[in-house]
């Protein structure tokens, strides 16, 4: 049971880091926050894509910004 709890904690921490990184990248590259361009459902979809990708969070986030722009 601890394994499941640890996995949930790790996933939650990864999700938080992803959202923060994505937001920072949008601000840095566009001057506006991520929610100007994407809704929460889209952002969650990007997080799920990130989990199945091999890119770092920073690289994935930069690509997301470029794809939206």
C-alpha positions as CSV (number, residue, x, y, z in Angstrom):
1,X,0.0,0.0,0.0
2,X,2.9,2.4,0.6
3,X,4.1,1.9,-2.9
4,X,0.8,3.2,-4.3
5,X,0.9,6.1,-1.9
6,X,4.5,6.9,-2.9
7,X,3.6,6.6,-6.6
8,X,0.7,9.0,-6.1
9,X,2.9,11.5,-4.3
10,X,5.6,11.3,-7.0
11,X,3.0,11.7,-9.8
12,X,1.5,14.7,-7.9
13,X,5.0,16.3,-7.5
14,X,5.7,15.7,-11.2
15,X,2.4,17.2,-12.2
16,X,3.1,20.3,-10.1
17,X,6.6,20.7,-11.5
18,X,5.2,20.3,-15.0
19,X,2.5,23.0,-14.5
20,X,5.0,25.4,-13.0
21,X,7.5,24.8,-15.8
22,X,4.9,25.2,-18.5
23,X,3.6,28.4,-17.0
24,X,7.1,29.8,-16.7
25,X,7.9,29.0,-20.3
26,X,4.7,30.7,-21.5
27,X,5.5,33.8,-19.5
28,X,9.1,33.8,-20.7
29,X,8.3,33.3,-24.3
30,X,5.0,35.1,-24.7
31,X,4.7,37.5,-21.8
32,X,1.4,35.9,-20.8
33,X,0.5,32.9,-18.6
34,X,-0.4,29.5,-20.0
35,X,-4.2,30.0,-19.2
36,X,-4.4,32.8,-21.8
37,X,-3.7,30.2,-24.5
38,X,-4.8,26.8,-23.0
39,X,-7.7,25.6,-20.8
40,X,-7.1,23.3,-17.9
41,X,-8.3,20.2,-19.9
42,X,-5.7,21.0,-22.6
43,X,-2.9,21.4,-20.0
44,X,-3.8,18.1,-18.4
45,X,-3.7,16.5,-21.8
46,X,-0.2,17.9,-22.3
47,X,0.8,16.5,-19.0
48,X,-0.3,13.1,-20.0
49,X,1.6,13.4,-23.3
50,X,4.7,14.5,-21.3
51,X,4.4,11.3,-19.2
52,X,4.7,9.2,-22.3
53,X,7.5,11.2,-23.9
54,X,11.2,11.0,-23.3
55,X,11.9,14.8,-23.3
56,X,12.8,16.8,-20.2
57,X,10.1,18.9,-18.7
58,X,11.8,22.1,-19.9
59,X,12.2,20.9,-23.5
60,X,8.7,19.6,-23.6
61,X,7.3,22.9,-22.2
62,X,9.2,24.9,-24.8
63,X,7.9,22.8,-27.6
64,X,4.4,23.3,-26.3
65,X,4.7,27.0,-26.4
66,X,6.1,26.9,-29.9
67,X,3.3,24.6,-31.0
68,X,0.7,27.0,-29.6
69,X,2.2,30.1,-31.0
